[in-house]
């Protein structure tokens, strides 16, 4: 348990971007079927949002705004 606590402590000291990368790598190492289901769910959500955007039901967001918000959340 001490090793796990050290790993957790070290991981939490990483930058937001590094933690996100590590989280993705760890999740990818788990059950591939579970990951595939997650990927499929995100793809379905993205397609739904795109259809809403194309139908004029959802406003577009400038890429610069999206990336700025992502940077802020990862800090």
N, C-alpha and C positions, 0 to 999 in steps of 0.2 A: 504494500500500500504506500510505503514511503516513496518508492520510485514513481508511482502514478501521481502522487502529490507534487513531486518535483517536476515531472513532465507538464502537469497542469499549470504550475507556477511559471515555468519557462514559457509555455505557450501563451499565457495571458500577458506576458511582458512583450510579446511581439506587436508590431504595428497592426492596425486593422486589416490592411491589405494582406499582410503575411498570415494573420489568423484565418482570414477567408480562404486563402490558398490552402493552408493546412487542413482546414475543415473539409474542403472539397476533396482533398487527397484521402483523408480518413474515411469520409463517406463513400468514396469510390472504391475503397478497399473492402467494403462490406458486401453483403449479398448483392450480386449483380442484378437479380430479378427485382429486388426492392429499389435499386437505383434506376432501373429501367422504368418502373412504375412512376417514380418521381419525375423523371425526365418527360414521360408521356403526359403527366398531369400539367407540367409547366408548358409543354408545347400546346396542349389543348387550351390552356389559359391565354397564352400569347395569341393563338388563332382567334379566340373569342374576342379579345380586346381589339385585334386588328379589324375584325368584322364590324365591331361597334364604331371604331374610328372611321372606317370607310362609309358607314351608314350615317355619319354625322352625329352619332350619339355620344361620342367621346372625343374631347379636344386633343389635338396633338401637343406634344411637349418638345421643345427645342432640345437637341442632343446635348448642347452645352449645359443646359439646366439639369438634365438627367445626370450627366457626369459630375457636375458640381455637387449635387445632392448625394450621389454615391460616395464621392470623396469625403464629404462631411460625415456621413454615417460610418465610414470605415476608419475614421480617425479616433 
